[in-house]
Structures are given as structure tokens and as C-alpha cells.
Amino acid sequence: MPSENGRPRTSVDELSRRLRSEMTPINEKFSYFLAFPVAEEDLRQYLQDPVEALPEVVVDLLPQVGIVLAPFLERASTRTSVAMVHEKPPEPKLVFSTRVEAADFATLFFTIQDEQVSDYHYYFYDELAALISLRCPDKAQDAWHGLLREELSAEVHGEVDEKSWHLKQTLLRRPMAARRDGKPFRAYARQSFEDTMTLYLHGLCCDIDVETGPRQLPSRHLRKRLEALKGLFPPPEGHAVFPEDANHRHRH
């Protein structure tokens, strides 16, 4: 369908249905489609490297996943519909990643033209972390909730990313007794798990730096979270969580 200015645009919902049968397998769980040409020597950085860094427990939790590497993604004026386009949209409408979920298949779309591979990796793991957060086993969820309640009781400041930071501020405006459970706590817990899982998975694949700032979770508490995720979702052979674990690391 055409966009407001007449440029061709195809909704990701429509594309997800159309492209599912045209995907090329990466392994039994992941497949991909190139809607934008990628040099053969670069494909490993986009596909095999980030997939091979995933813990087995994570892969088991995921539905079938199709990866679509698109030139650009654009948000429509309605703010809900996202489409693939071939010309760069204005900054407010540019979308870096989105997903379409069916019962047993998730199609992940990424803007890759003019973008760094390291940024693509962040959005790739962010989309996967969102899928995992919706399928988190009870054991992992209970452990995570316990960790967050300890942090809240100790009045630990900060978070891993913006989305969880804002939900934490909403929770902290509630009375102390209401912070340990209920809808606001669960919303915050899911987002903090998602944001921390994104960091954890990204760190297994690549050497990354955690940005410091006034909203950042203190490093000792961040480490405790990552240690918890390492125990719940052990990394695959050859991939390390912490520098001291590493004999070999993939670098950007």
C-alpha cells in the first residue's frame, strides 16, 4: 500500500505472512529473509554469530523465529502500524526493529541500511528478550522477583535501560507496602528482566560497554543480576558473561 507521500510501503503484518514460506533456514529454530542486499561476508555477523551465542535454554523457550533484514522501517501516522520502506523516513517515524507474532512463529524485522552491526545486535537481542520475558519459566520468574524485592528493600537506585527505569519510578511513587507485588510491580519486573536479558545476551555475543550515568544501576547490583541470569540461562561453550570467564570473545 502507498504511504502518505506516495512512496511504496508494505506493512510488516502483510510481509510476515507473505515471507514465512520464503525464509532460508539458519538452524532448526531460526530462518531469515533478505529484503535488502547484504554482502556474503557480512551475513555471519548478522545471522550466525548472534544466533550461535544464544544459551540453549533460551532457544528452547523461543517459538520459531524468522529474521527479516530490511532497508528501513517506518511508523505510520496511526503510531501502531509499521511498514518496510526503501527510502529513509523522517527521524520521528524511523523504527529500528519490530516483530509480528503468530501462535508458533515470530517474525523480527530490522532496519539495517545506514546502521551499525553493533546497533543491530542490540535490537536483535532486545526483540528476543521480549519474547523470552513473555515465556519465562516460573522458576526464573520467582528468582527474578526475589532479586528485585531485595533491591527495592535496599532502595537501590537506577536501572539497566530507559523503559524499566520509568516503570521503576512509577512503582516507587506507590506506598512501600504496595511495591512488592501487584500490577505495577509485575510490569516493572517484566521490563527489568527484558532489559537485563538484552544486556546479558548482547554481552555473550560481543564485547560491549555498559554506559554509566545517573540512571544506571550500580555495577555490583548489575553483576548480581547477570550472575542470576548466568545460572538460569547458562551460556553456550566458548561464550563468556564476565571478562574473567573469557578465554575467547567475539568482538565488534
N, C-alpha and C positions, 0 to 999 in steps of 0.2 A: 504493500500500500504506500502511496506517496506521503511524504511528511508535509508540514505546513508550508514549507517553501518549495515544494515540488521535487525535492531530492528523493530518490528511491530509498525506502526503508522497509525492512521486514521485521515483524515483531518476533521476539525470542520465543514466544509461545508457539507461534506457527513454525519457526525454524526447528524447535526441539522435536516436534512431531515429524517433520519432513526429513531431518538429518539422521534420525536414530538408526535407520537401516543402512545409512551410508558411512557409518563410523568404521575406522580402522582400529583393530584391537591393539592395545599395548600389552595387556595381560588378561587374565580371566575376569578381572573386575573393572578395568579402565579401558576406554577407547577414545578416539579423537577424530576431529574433522578440521581441516584447514580451510577457513573461509578467507584466508589471507596468505599469500605465499611466504613460507619460512624456509630459509636455506637449510639443506640437508644436514650440514654440520652443526646447526643451531638447534635442531629438533630435540637432541638429547637433553639440552638444558631446559627446554620447555616441557618435556614429557617424561622421559625415562628417569632422569635424576630426581625430580621431586616425588615421583611415584615410588621409586625404589627406596627412598628414605623413610617411607611410612611404616610405623610399627604394625606387626601382624594383627594385633588386637584391634587396631583402628580400621584396617582393611576389612576385617570380619564384620565390623559394625556397619560399614557403609553399604548403601544399595549399589547397583550397577551405576557407574559414573561415565558420562560422555563429556569430553572436553572440546569446546569449540574455540579456536583461536581466530578472533575477528579483527578487522581493521579498527573499527570504533563502535562503541555502544552509546546510544543516545536516549535520554529520558524524554518522553513526550510531555506535552503541556499538562496532561492529567496527573503527572507525577507518579503514576502507578505503572504505566506501560513503558517497556524498554524495547528498543529496536536496534538491529545492526545496520550501520550506515558505512559508506565508503569515503565520505569526506568528514574531516574533523568537525564535530559540533561545537557550538559556543561552550565555554568553560562550565557554566552552571548546569548545562544539560549533559555534559560528558560523564559517562558511567564507566568505571574500571572493571567491574565484574557484576554478574547477576546469575541467578540459577532458576531453572524450571524443574519442579519435582513432580513426577508421576508416582504411582504406587510403588514401583520397583526400579525406577530409573531416575537419576538426577542428571540434568544437562547443565554444565557450567560454561558460561560464556565470559570471555576476557577480551578487553581492548589491549592489543599488543603493538599497534603501529605507533611509533614515536615514544614507546615506553621502555624502561629498563627491564631486563630479565629479573633483576632482584626485586623490583616492584611487583612484577607478575607473580613471582613466588609468594610474596606476602598475600596477595589477593587469592591465589590458589589455595593456600593453607587456611585462609580466613573462611572461604566457602566450605572447605572440608570440615573445619572446626564447627561451623554452624550445623552441618549435617550430623556430626557426632554429638553435639550438645542436645539434639532432639532425640537421640537414640542411646543416651548414656546409661549404662547398666546401673542398677540400684546400688551395688557395692561402691562404684566410683562416685556416684552422686552423693551417697551418705558421707563418704570420706571428704568430698569437696565441701559439703555443707558444714561439716565439723571444723574444717580448716578455716572457713570464712567466719564461723561463730567465734573461734579463738581470736581472729584478727579484730573482729568488731568489739569483743570484750576488752581487748588490749588497746582499743582506739587507734589502730594502725591507720595512718594516713595514706592516701593515694591509691592508684590502680594501674593496670597494665596498659589500658587504652581508653580513648575518649568515651566510648559507649558505656563501658562498665563504670567509668568514673562518674558520669552523670547519673546513672541508676543508683550508685552508692550515695551520692548527695541526696537523692530523693529519700532513700532509706534512712539516712542519718537525721533527716528532719522529723522522723517519727519518734515517739517515746521509746526509751531504752528497752522496755519490756516487749515492744512490738517489732523489734529489729531482728529477732532470731527466727522468725517463721512468718508465714502469711504470703500473700501475693507479691508485695514489693520485694521481700527477701528472695523469693523464688525467681523473680525476674532478674534481680541483681546477680543471684548465684549462677543462673544460666549464662548470662552475658559475661561474667567474670571468668567462668570456665571456658567459654568460647574464645575470649581474648587471650587468656593464658595458654590455651591449647594451640592457638595460632602461633604464638611465640615459640612454644615448645617444638612444634612440627617444623617451623621455619628454621629453628636452630639445629635440628637434626640434619637438615639438608645442606645448610650453608653457614658460613661464618657471618654472624650478624652482631651488630652493636645495639644494646638497649639504650635508647635516648634517656638522658637524665633530665629531670625538670621538677617543678613544684608539685605536679600532679602524679608523679611516678611513684609506684610502690617501692618502699625501701628495699635495697638489694637482698638483705638477709631474709625478708619475707617472700620476695620473689623466688629466691633459691629454694625456700621450703616448699613453695607451690610446685616448682619444676621437679623437685625430688619426689613429690607425691605423684605427679603425672608419670615420672620415670618408673615408679613402682607399679602403677596401674596400667601403663601402656609402654612396656619395655621397648627400647629402640632396637632396630634390626642390627645384625652383625655389621661392624665397620662404621657405625654412626654413633656419635657421642653427644651427650647432653651438655656436659661441662668440660672446660678445657683440659682439666686433669684426667678425664676419661679418654682423651683423644690420642690415638696413635696416627689416625689418618682422618682428615676432614676435607669435604668438598668446599671449594672457595668460589665466590662470585668472581 
